[in-house]
Amino acid sequence: FVIPTNKMSACFDVEKLVFPLEIRHWKKGDRFTPFGMKGSKKLSDYFNDRKYSRVEKENAWLLCSGNDIIWLIGERMSEKYKIDCETTLILNINYEI
């Protein structure tokens, strides 16, 4: 399996997910653990760090598993749901505009 490197695709370890998955807009107080980081970060801080405009924040979509954000769609997935050497089943999601 070749892991996609574009931001419009994301691969998740199915065994870590809680179904059904949900797509929604962000809410005040949302947190996630961006891929490559150890701790969680407020989504509002992530948006500010990445210089998102107010409109971009309002139009951002999140993919959630249970109460966790697993992907800021088209931007960055969560470290907690990444595939690793112990992954046996992969969910590959592609987003098209």
C-alpha positions as CSV (number, residue, x, y, z in Angstrom):
1,F,0.0,0.0,0.0
2,V,1.3,3.4,-1.0
3,I,0.3,6.2,1.4
4,P,-1.0,9.2,-0.5
5,T,1.0,12.4,0.1
6,N,-1.6,15.0,-1.1
7,K,-3.7,16.9,1.4
8,M,-6.9,15.8,-0.3
9,S,-6.4,12.2,0.8
10,A,-6.1,10.7,4.3
11,C,-5.6,7.2,5.5
12,F,-6.7,6.0,8.9
13,D,-6.3,2.9,11.1
14,V,-9.8,1.4,11.1
15,E,-9.3,-0.3,14.4
16,K,-8.8,3.2,16.1
17,L,-12.0,4.7,14.6
18,V,-15.5,4.9,16.1
19,F,-18.3,4.7,13.5
20,P,-20.3,6.4,12.2
21,L,-17.9,9.1,11.1
22,E,-19.3,12.6,11.0
23,I,-18.5,15.6,8.8
24,R,-19.1,19.0,10.4
25,H,-17.9,22.6,10.8
26,W,-15.7,23.6,13.7
27,K,-17.1,24.7,17.1
28,K,-15.6,26.9,19.8
29,G,-13.4,24.8,22.0
30,D,-12.6,22.1,19.4
31,R,-9.2,20.5,19.9
32,F,-7.2,18.0,17.9
33,T,-3.7,16.5,17.7
34,P,-2.2,17.5,14.3
35,F,-0.2,14.9,12.5
36,G,3.4,15.0,13.7
37,M,2.6,16.6,17.1
38,K,2.5,14.9,20.5
39,G,0.0,17.1,22.3
40,S,-3.4,18.4,21.4
41,K,-4.0,22.0,20.1
42,K,-7.1,24.2,20.0
43,L,-8.4,24.3,16.5
44,S,-8.8,28.1,16.8
45,D,-5.0,28.3,17.6
46,Y,-4.2,26.1,14.6
47,F,-6.3,28.4,12.4
48,N,-4.5,31.5,13.7
49,D,-1.1,29.9,13.2
50,R,-1.9,29.0,9.6
51,K,-3.3,32.5,9.0
52,Y,-6.9,31.4,8.2
53,S,-9.3,34.2,7.4
54,R,-12.7,34.3,9.1
55,V,-14.3,33.0,6.0
56,E,-11.8,30.1,5.7
57,K,-12.5,29.1,9.3
58,E,-16.3,29.2,8.7
59,N,-15.9,27.1,5.6
60,A,-13.5,24.5,7.0
61,W,-14.8,20.9,7.3
62,L,-13.9,18.4,9.9
63,L,-14.1,14.6,9.8
64,C,-14.8,13.3,13.3
65,S,-14.8,9.9,14.9
66,G,-16.8,9.8,18.1
67,N,-15.8,13.1,19.9
68,D,-12.4,13.3,18.2
69,I,-11.4,15.4,15.1
70,I,-9.5,13.0,12.9
71,W,-9.0,15.2,9.9
72,L,-9.2,18.9,9.1
73,I,-10.3,18.1,5.6
74,G,-7.9,19.2,2.9
75,E,-5.4,20.3,5.5
76,R,-4.1,17.9,8.2
77,M,-5.1,14.7,9.8
78,S,-4.8,13.7,13.5
79,E,-1.7,12.0,14.9
80,K,-3.9,9.6,17.0
81,Y,-5.5,7.9,14.0
82,K,-2.5,7.5,11.7
83,I,-1.6,4.2,10.2
84,D,1.5,2.5,11.7
85,C,3.4,-0.8,11.5
86,E,0.7,-2.5,13.5
87,T,-2.2,-1.4,11.3
88,T,-4.0,-4.3,9.6
89,L,-7.0,-2.4,8.0
90,I,-6.8,1.0,6.4
91,L,-9.6,3.5,5.5
92,N,-8.5,5.7,2.7
93,I,-10.6,8.8,2.1
94,N,-10.3,11.2,-0.9
95,Y,-11.9,14.6,-0.9
96,E,-12.7,16.3,-4.2
97,I,-13.8,19.9,-4.7
